[in-house]
Amino acid sequence: MNIVWLDDPGNTGWAPPTLQPGQTTTTSIGVNGAAIGDFVLVSNEIPSWPLNPKIGFSGQVIGPNTVSVLLANYSSEVFTAPSATWHARVMKRVSP
């Protein structure tokens, strides 16, 4: 299997809401050419991330040109993430 990066990564400014223990929240990022089944890498510009090892985030393509970013609080404490720019980079599987 060969992997090809899409040339146009997406980004968005996001101020996630405060998350209670066990809560999740999502936002969407537009990435031209993204399709369901593509691989997604998500990052943010928070220099000290992870602020808590029980806070996680992930991304997946949920529709044409759309990546959903999930932020989850797996801790037993209330968590407030700072506002930041979030990035999504998509890789496509291509036949050799």
C-alpha positions, 0 to 999 in steps of 0.5 A, a space after each residue: 500500500 502506498 500513502 500520499 499526503 494531500 497537498 492542502 492541510 486544513 486548520 481552524 481556530 477552536 475554543 472548546 467548551 469546558 469538559 466534565 469528566 467523561 465528556 467529549 466535544 467535536 469541531 470540523 476542519 475542511 480539508 480539500 480532497 479528504 474522503 471517508 477511509 483516509 488517514 488523519 493526523 490532528 495537532 494543535 498549537 498548544 506548546 504544553 500538550 498534553 496538559 493532562 495525559 487523560 485528555 485525548 484528541 483524534 480525527 477522522 474524515 466524516 464526509 467529503 472534504 470534512 475532518 471531525 476532531 474529537 476532544 475527550 476528557 477521560 480524567 476525573 477532573 473538569 478540563 478547560 482547553 485553551 483556545 488554539 489553532 487545530 490542524 488536520 493533515 490527511 493521507 490517502 491510500 493509493 494503489 501501486 
